[in-house]
Amino acid sequence: MSPGPGLAADGQPSRRAWVGLGGNLGDVAATFTAALRELEAGPELRLLQVSRLYRTPPWGLLAQPDFFNAVAAFDTRWPPLALLDRLHAIERVHGRDRARESRWGPRPLDLDLLAVEGEVLDSPRLQLPHPRIAERAFVLVPWTEIAPDLVLPGLGRIADLRDALDRSGIEAIP
């Protein structure tokens, strides 16, 4: 990860955070746009970059529509658990009910906190970097587009992790 925290617009310390976006129900592109706007609504998060949208085959539960995925980079002043709570609140606004859905099943919006600069965390609610990143081409392909040289503690460089996986069926949406 980069060498140290930057400063938010108001001079407060900030760190880079990467969020994975996914979904396969409804108008996913419009949902992603709305979710990114909602994330950036307060001073705690500033959107820096977003990958292109990718169509990806379902993972885990295969009998469902293809997913769309992207990765966004933010500057944030929020601690990781507060950011996770914000991500989950936005998912709920867009119709996601984590308590009622099937694991790896269809959903209108999935927001995963992938990594936060300078954070290695292993708690019951959150692990950083995300514990299954090295298995998920649907995250690594878009993430490599915006941060190919990012090194995740204990895992390695994003582009190298992507290159170790089968990426068949993943295509960028023009």
C-alpha positions in Angstrom: 0.0 0.0 0.0 1.1 3.6 -0.3 3.6 4.9 2.3 1.3 6.8 4.6 -1.9 8.7 5.1 -2.8 11.7 3.1 -4.9 14.6 4.1 -8.6 15.1 3.4 -9.8 18.5 2.0 -10.2 19.8 5.6 -6.7 18.8 6.6 -7.8 15.7 8.6 -5.8 12.5 8.0 -7.2 10.2 5.4 -6.4 6.8 4.0 -7.1 5.1 0.7 -9.9 2.4 0.8 -10.9 0.1 -2.0 -14.5 -1.0 -2.4 -15.8 -3.8 -4.6 -19.2 -3.3 -6.3 -21.3 -6.2 -7.5 -24.9 -6.9 -8.5 -27.0 -8.9 -10.9 -30.6 -7.7 -10.3 -32.2 -4.6 -11.8 -30.3 -1.8 -13.6 -27.0 -2.6 -12.0 -25.1 0.3 -13.7 -27.6 2.8 -12.4 -27.5 1.2 -8.9 -23.7 1.5 -8.9 -23.9 5.2 -9.9 -26.4 5.9 -7.2 -24.4 4.0 -4.6 -21.2 5.8 -5.4 -23.0 9.2 -5.2 -24.5 8.2 -1.8 -21.1 7.1 -0.5 -19.6 10.4 -1.4 -22.5 12.4 0.1 -20.5 13.4 3.2 -17.0 14.7 3.9 -15.8 11.3 5.2 -15.4 9.8 1.7 -14.0 11.2 -1.5 -14.2 9.1 -4.7 -10.9 8.9 -6.4 -11.3 6.4 -9.2 -13.7 3.7 -10.5 -12.9 0.9 -12.8 -15.0 0.1 -15.9 -18.0 -2.1 -15.4 -17.3 -5.8 -16.1 -19.8 -8.6 -16.8 -18.8 -11.7 -14.9 -20.1 -15.2 -14.6 -21.9 -16.1 -11.3 -19.6 -17.5 -8.6 -20.6 -19.9 -6.0 -24.3 -20.3 -6.9 -24.2 -20.8 -10.7 -28.0 -20.8 -11.6 -28.5 -17.1 -11.7 -27.9 -14.1 -14.1 -24.4 -12.9 -14.8 -23.1 -10.3 -12.4 -21.6 -6.9 -13.0 -18.6 -5.8 -11.0 -16.4 -2.8 -10.5 -13.9 -1.5 -8.0 -13.7 2.0 -6.6 -10.9 3.8 -4.7 -11.8 6.4 -2.0 -10.0 8.6 0.4 -11.6 8.2 3.7 -11.3 9.4 7.3 -13.6 6.7 8.6 -12.3 3.7 10.5 -12.8 0.4 8.7 -15.8 -0.8 10.8 -17.6 2.5 10.4 -17.0 2.4 6.6 -18.3 -1.2 6.6 -21.5 -0.1 8.4 -21.9 2.7 5.7 -21.5 0.2 2.9 -24.1 -2.1 4.4 -26.6 0.8 5.0 -26.3 1.7 1.3 -26.9 -1.9 0.3 -30.1 -1.9 2.3 -31.3 1.3 0.6 -30.9 -0.5 -2.7 -32.9 -3.5 -1.6 -30.3 -5.9 -0.3 -31.3 -8.0 2.7 -28.3 -10.0 3.9 -30.3 -11.9 6.5 -32.7 -13.3 3.9 -30.6 -13.9 0.8 -28.7 -17.1 -0.3 -24.9 -17.0 0.1 -23.5 -16.0 -3.3 -27.1 -15.6 -4.6 -28.6 -12.9 -6.7 -28.6 -9.3 -5.3 -29.2 -5.8 -6.5 -26.0 -4.5 -4.8 -23.0 -5.9 -3.0 -20.5 -3.5 -1.5 -17.4 -5.2 -0.2 -14.6 -3.4 1.7 -11.6 -5.0 0.0 -8.7 -3.2 1.7 -7.8 0.0 3.6 -4.4 1.5 3.5 -2.2 0.5 6.4 -4.9 -1.9 7.9 -4.6 -5.6 8.5 -7.6 -6.6 10.5 -9.0 -10.0 11.6 -12.2 -9.4 13.6 -15.5 -11.3 13.6 -17.1 -8.6 11.5 -14.4 -7.7 9.1 -11.1 -9.0 7.7 -8.7 -6.8 5.8 -7.5 -7.3 3.2 -10.6 -9.2 2.2 -9.9 -12.9 3.0 -10.9 -14.4 -0.4 -9.4 -11.8 -2.7 -6.8 -14.1 -4.2 -9.7 -16.5 -5.4 -11.8 -13.8 -7.0 -11.0 -12.8 -10.6 -14.3 -10.9 -10.7 -12.7 -8.5 -8.2 -9.1 -8.6 -9.3 -9.8 -7.8 -13.0 -11.4 -4.4 -12.3 -9.1 -3.7 -9.4 -6.1 -4.2 -11.6 -7.4 -1.6 -13.9 -7.1 1.1 -11.2 -4.4 -0.2 -8.9 -2.2 -2.9 -10.6 0.8 -2.3 -8.4 -1.0 -2.2 -5.1 0.6 -4.7 -2.7 -1.8 -6.4 -0.2 -0.1 -7.5 3.0 0.4 -11.2 3.0 -1.0 -11.7 -0.5 1.1 -9.7 -3.0 0.6 -7.4 -5.9 -3.0 -7.1 -7.3 -1.9 -7.7 -10.9 0.0 -10.8 -9.9 -2.9 -12.2 -8.0 -5.2 -11.6 -11.1 -2.7 -13.2 -13.4 -2.8 -16.4 -11.3 -6.5 -16.9 -11.9 -8.7 -18.1 -14.7 -10.4 -14.9 -16.1 -12.5 -16.6 -18.8 -16.0 -15.2 -19.1 -15.1 -11.8 -17.6 -15.6 -9.0 -20.1 -15.4 -5.2 -19.9 -18.6 -3.3 -20.8 -17.7 -0.6 -23.3 
